[in-house]
Structures are given as C-alpha cells and as structure tokens.
C-alpha cells in the first residue's frame, strides 16, 4: 500500500501514526473519547477523482467517521480537503457503493487554537489534538503486552555453572521426583535442589507437574550425552552442542535462555568497535540490552550477573574469556547466525498475533 511520502512534525510520518492507530483501535477510541465499539471500513481509500485518498474510515454505531490525520498543527485548508472527501463519500452512498450512515468528518492534528475549534465547529468538522509520540508509545505498550520477546528479562538464580545441575539430573534419572527425595539422594540441601531444578526447567531439561519433577525429552538426551560427567560439574561437547541448538532455535523460551543469547549477541555487536571485547564495555552494554537497567543498578549486582551469563556462554563454547578480554568462538559465530534466523521468526509470529482493536 502506498502512502503520502512527506516529512511530518517530530520526524514521524503520518503513515506510521496511521498504522499504529489502525492496528489498535482502542487508542483511537481513547483519542476520540468514544465508548462505543468501532470497526475499520477502509484506509487510504481512493476517491472518485482517482487522485485523492482519504486516510481512515470507521464505523461507530450508525455513524461513519471520516478521519483525516495530520502530523502538523491545524491549517485552514484542511477544512476544504475533508469537506470535499465528505461530498465524495455521500456520492458513493447514493450510488450504493458505501454503507449508509451519517458521515462525521474529523480532523486529527497536533495542535489548534480556540479560534480554530470554532471555525471547524461552524463547518460541522470535529477537531482533536494528539501527540504522535504518545500514539506510538501506546502502540509500543500494546505490542509489549502481547509479544513475549518484548517482556522477557534475564534472571539470576544463584547458579554460576550450568554443570552444577548434573547431580540433580542424576537424581531425576534414578526415579526421584520430589525435592526431598532428590535432596536425600544427591546430598544437597532442599533449597539448593530447588534452585537447580528451576534452572533446569529454564533450560528445558526438566518439567514440573504440581510438586513433582520429571526429565523432558531434551533432559533425557542431555543425560545420555554426558553420563560419564554427571558426577562432576562439567558439560560434554555433545551436551554443549545440544543446549546451543536448543537456545538458538527458541531464544525466548525462558529468562535464562534469553540471558545467554543476549550476552553472546552483545559481544557480537561490540566486536564491530573493538575486538577482543573488553569486559567493562560488555557489562554496560549487557545491562541495557537485557532490559535490567533499573534492577542491576548496584555495581556488584551487574558484575555478578554479567560474569554468570558469561560463564554460561563459555561453558557452552559460545564465548571465550582471557583475563578481561572476551572473544567469540567458531561455535559462537554459527550460533549467532542460527539465532538471528529463529529470533526473527519468533518476533514475526508474536507480532502477527496482535489484536486489531
């Protein structure tokens, strides 16, 4: 669909504001102070002369709202424009090419005076002031409320090494399903077992049903690929590959998974400036990209979280650390490529489920 290609106030195009309003009609209802349901009839409707197109046509009750959106302050020529559109719509109604209903012309502008309001009122044109930034902010909030990838944040479960879960995984393999049974079998406190189980769930290795825990198919494969290391806090190369592929294919499956992919991606982005990447730079960048700016404000919290996720990534063979310098491994580069593909698919699928109202 083609739009008018002109620069607008606040460097936001009218077409982008229109997209946001049409995608979320609730924002429209709030702007127009309506309590009735509305539905979209058309947008960018080409009129009889074939040259002009009106912006948005909405049905509200027995009325048809003819909305002309402007990303500028009110100008007197807008009245003539919208009244011309109204005449053409009336002609379409008479020809039975448009549903019947009272046509109500409405101007949306970024500002107007009391005198402007009176002029519009005299012509039977409604005029409303709005902020393009506010519209796009509300659009973002609407999308964020339904799009999983925009809500997820890393968490710190107090586990520094992925291999620490191996003993708990062994307990599950031996048929123990409660925290108490696992605690007794592997000689760990119930609190430690609980944290390890939460971590394993985050990685997709364990599932919980009420108060019992079970190995998933991924968990069973994890065990089979490193049985000789389960008594130690280490991962086999095969286990690392298994988890790398799982994370790359489903990067938003859990906060832990999100944190691992985010720190690897952070190193990848920072490498465009200097390489190897300095840990101090990574720490600050990871804070912002992970969405934890207001939660990891303390220097110690930030350092611990960054070291933790960096350690996960090094154990998975995605990153390497030499002193304060961070590098990406060959497996890490392959991981990034596969990650970008699956991340894009996940984002598109999340956004396509956005309710149009």
Long-range contacts (C-beta under 8 A, 24 or more apart in sequence): 1-44, 2-44, 3-44, 8-71, 8-72, 8-132, 9-71, 9-72, 9-73, 9-110, 9-132, 10-71, 10-110, 10-132, 10-133, 12-71, 12-132, 12-133, 12-136, 13-71, 14-55, 14-69, 14-70, 14-71, 16-136, 17-69, 17-71, 17-132, 17-135, 17-136, 18-43, 18-55, 18-56, 18-69, 20-135, 20-136, 20-138, 20-139, 21-56, 21-69, 21-135, 22-56, 22-356, 23-139, 23-142, 23-354, 23-356, 24-138, 24-139, 24-142, 24-354, 24-355, 24-356, 24-357, 25-58, 25-356, 25-357, 26-142, 26-357, 27-135, 27-138, 27-139, 27-142, 28-58, 30-138, 31-108, 31-128, 31-130, 31-135, 32-65, 32-106, 32-128, 34-60, 36-60, 36-61, 38-65, 40-356, 41-99, 47-85, 47-88, 48-88, 48-91, 48-92, 49-88, 52-84, 52-85, 54-85, 54-89, 57-89, 59-99, 59-101, 62-101, 62-102, 63-101, 63-102, 63-103, 63-104, 64-89, 64-98, 64-99, 64-101, 64-102, 64-103, 64-104, 65-104, 65-106, 66-103, 66-104, 66-105, 66-106, 67-106, 67-108, 68-105, 68-106, 68-107, 68-108, 69-108, 70-107, 70-108, 70-109, 70-110, 71-110, 71-132, 72-109, 72-110, 73-109, 73-110, 73-111, 73-112, 74-107, 74-109, 74-111, 74-112, 74-113, 74-116, 74-120, 74-127, 76-119, 78-107, 78-109, 79-107, 79-119, 79-120, 79-123, 79-125, 82-106, 82-107, 82-125, 83-123, 83-125, 142-354, 143-351, 143-354, 146-350, 146-353, 146-354, 146-355, 147-347, 147-350, 147-351, 147-354, 148-252, 148-346, 148-350, 149-251, 149-252, 149-343, 149-346, 149-347, 149-350, 150-350, 152-252, 152-254, 152-255, 152-258, 153-255, 153-258, 153-290, 153-291, 153-292, 153-295, 154-255, 154-256, 154-258, 154-259, 154-262, 154-290, 154-292, 154-305, 154-309, 155-202, 155-255, 155-256, 155-259, 156-304, 156-305, 156-308, 157-195, 157-198, 157-199, 157-202, 157-256, 158-195, 159-195, 159-196, 159-199, 159-308, 160-307, 160-308, 160-311, 161-233, 161-311, 161-315, 162-199, 162-203, 162-235, 162-243, 162-312, 162-315, 162-316, 163-229, 163-232, 163-233, 163-234, 163-235, 163-315, 164-196, 164-199, 164-233, 165-196, 165-199, 165-200, 165-203, 165-205, 166-226, 166-229, 166-230, 166-231, 166-232, 166-233, 166-234, 167-196, 167-230, 167-231, 168-193, 168-196, 168-197, 168-200, 169-200, 169-205, 169-206, 169-215, 169-219, 169-222, 169-223, 169-230, 170-223, 170-230, 170-231, 172-206, 172-213, 172-214, 172-215, 172-219, 173-215, 173-223, 177-212, 177-213, 177-214, 178-211, 178-212, 178-213, 179-211, 179-213, 182-213, 199-256, 201-254, 202-254, 202-255, 202-256, 202-257, 203-243, 203-246, 203-254, 203-256, 203-257, 204-246, 204-250, 204-253, 204-254, 204-257, 218-242, 218-246, 235-315, 235-316, 237-317, 240-315, 240-316, 240-317, 240-331, 241-317, 241-331, 243-316, 244-316, 244-317, 244-318, 244-331, 244-335, 245-338, 247-316, 247-335, 247-339, 248-335, 248-338, 248-339, 248-342, 249-338, 249-342, 250-342, 250-346, 251-339, 251-342, 251-343, 251-346, 252-343, 252-346, 256-312, 258-290, 259-290, 259-305, 259-309, 259-312, 260-309, 260-312, 260-313, 260-316, 260-318, 261-339, 261-343, 262-286, 262-289, 262-290, 262-309, 263-290, 263-306, 263-309, 263-310, 263-312, 263-313, 263-319, 264-313, 264-318, 264-319, 264-328, 264-332, 264-335, 264-336, 264-339, 265-289, 265-336, 265-339, 267-319, 267-326, 267-327, 267-328, 267-332, 268-328, 268-332, 268-336, 271-328, 275-327, 276-322, 276-325, 276-326, 276-327, 277-325, 277-326, 277-327, 278-324, 278-325, 278-326, 279-306, 279-310, 279-321, 279-324, 279-325, 279-326, 280-324, 282-306, 282-310, 282-326
